[in-house]
Amino acid sequence: MEEIRLQKYLAEAGIASRRKAEELISQGKVKVNNQVVTALGTKIDPGKDKVEYDGKFVAKQEEKVYIILNKPICYVTTAKDQFNRDSVLDLVKVKQRIVPVGRLDMYTSGALLLTNDGDFVYQITHPKHEIEKTYTVTIKGVVSKEAVEQLKKGIKIEDYTTRPARVKILKIDQEKNQSRLEITIHEGKNRQVRKMCETVGYKVLALHRSQIAGIGVKDLPLGKWRYLSEKERNKILTGKY
């Protein structure tokens, strides 16, 4: 691994700004391999050298990564699965230790975010941020206008009532006795869209999340992923999307 200056390593580990880190080094508060170091020109190999500050080991923070995956069905959104099923982490191979942001059930495909940034996870998953999620839903039967209106207004499911949703009829296939809808919600309750459709009398045949926070997977093949752009990341982190 390439050597870097000690003050840069401390700054990237979140100990202090680079200028403040230089002061800490000059004051003899930093050790490298159990030896106090005061020279500002000191370089270290992050892969080999042990750095300590205030008696504690200093680990360099991982580079933050933000990824969107077009999840196929039959993949679980957990790091470890008791049944040894395929995980979305089998599809996204990066050096950082990432986690899925929220969940898509095993038989739902589509947009799934993954990251190693806790603030980003909080921004996406906390209900107060009202992140929009858009789904394409194929249901059995010809959907009625009454059912669509119920979905729009909000319906009671188990112990909660869904908030008003945006619902658009994309296609009705009389021959196959199927309808395809686009449903946009703000919540993220377990299997919410499936339960919404079942509550108004329609079995879900296929469910795909096409967008999350305005970021879509239309041009991303199933099973493929990409890094979010800086513009996409900032929109989510600032809540301006």
Order of alpha helices (4+ residues) and beta strands (2+ residues): beta-alpha-alpha-beta-beta-beta-beta-beta-beta-beta-beta-alpha-beta-alpha-beta-beta-beta-beta-alpha-beta-beta-beta-alpha
